[in-house]
């Protein structure tokens, strides 16, 4: 009996009993929850999770739906790793360096002071050993990670007073994300780890003297220019901070092969979309901020040099006491050296020339 006759005469039950799979098979509906570390007001960084969710739904024909929840709706902004690890939510969207307190190696999956820029980070993750090494590390927390965006190089933050030299850092209470606080502390500052949605009020009340977030587009939305006049650059601690989608390993492993592929494709789409939004929107926002009175300033060389020196010393110390850090950073630092050698002859020279031209 040929296949068409079998299907016609036996019906679907007979086909399955005979071990012949129909051409189209039904996928069981999947419903997940995603907890973000960011407030809804930030359509760029929070929005990446929505881009991801919509792509998953579209590619699955509506069979795989992921509801996105802003910081605080299900879990606190800095509680998402615990929630994913324990399986109370299936996944999260966050900046891995927020969790350096659990293990400093988390920062290597996002950004460290004087680390990789966004293109170099992507190259390390996808072409180098980054994804392999970070997945081995995150497995200890029941997490499977996917790249979930990048802001590009960030600004150096908002300050109530000018930072003319390294002495002005002494005693400075600054909201600074993740791992960078360790270096700020070593050069005399007092780091404060505050979620994005709470920074404005802390800066306005004078609880802190300075704060960094991302860059012009997001910073303008949060209104930092209204409470701190000086805007410094560059964000030496975040040359290319990578956001991640963290997925509970049991939830991910329970997916069909098709849904796993959908997750991977949707994450790549969200990552690309985030970088494009920041690169496209930051220029206009910066011009508007300066036009409204923001005082744009570069960090002095002595501030940058002191921060660089302390960063390298810190990394050496960590390699002597944290085996996870030692293993990942050895690969990361070699990749950084090679990438910077290449960029020195191409991107850096081209960019320096073009930025000096009047276009």
Secondary structure, 3 states (H helix, E strand, C coil): CCHHHHHHHHHHHHHHHCCCCCCCCCCCCEEEEEEECCCCCCCCCCHHHHHHHHHHHHHCCCCEEEEEECCCCCCCHHHHHHHHHHCCCCEEEEEHHHHCCCCHHHHHHCCCCCCCCHHHHHHHHHCCCHHHHHHHHHHHHCEEEEEEEECCCCCCEEECCCCCCHHHHCCCEEECCCCHHHHHHHCCCEEECCCHHHHHHHHHHCCCCEECCCCHHHHHHHCHHHCCCEEEECCCCCCCCEEEEEEEHHHHHCCCHHHHHHHHHHHHHHHHHHHHHHHHHHHHHHHHHHHCCCEEEECCHHHHHHHHHHHHHHHHHHHCCCHHHHHHHHHHHHHHHHHHHHHHHCHHHHHHHHHCCCC
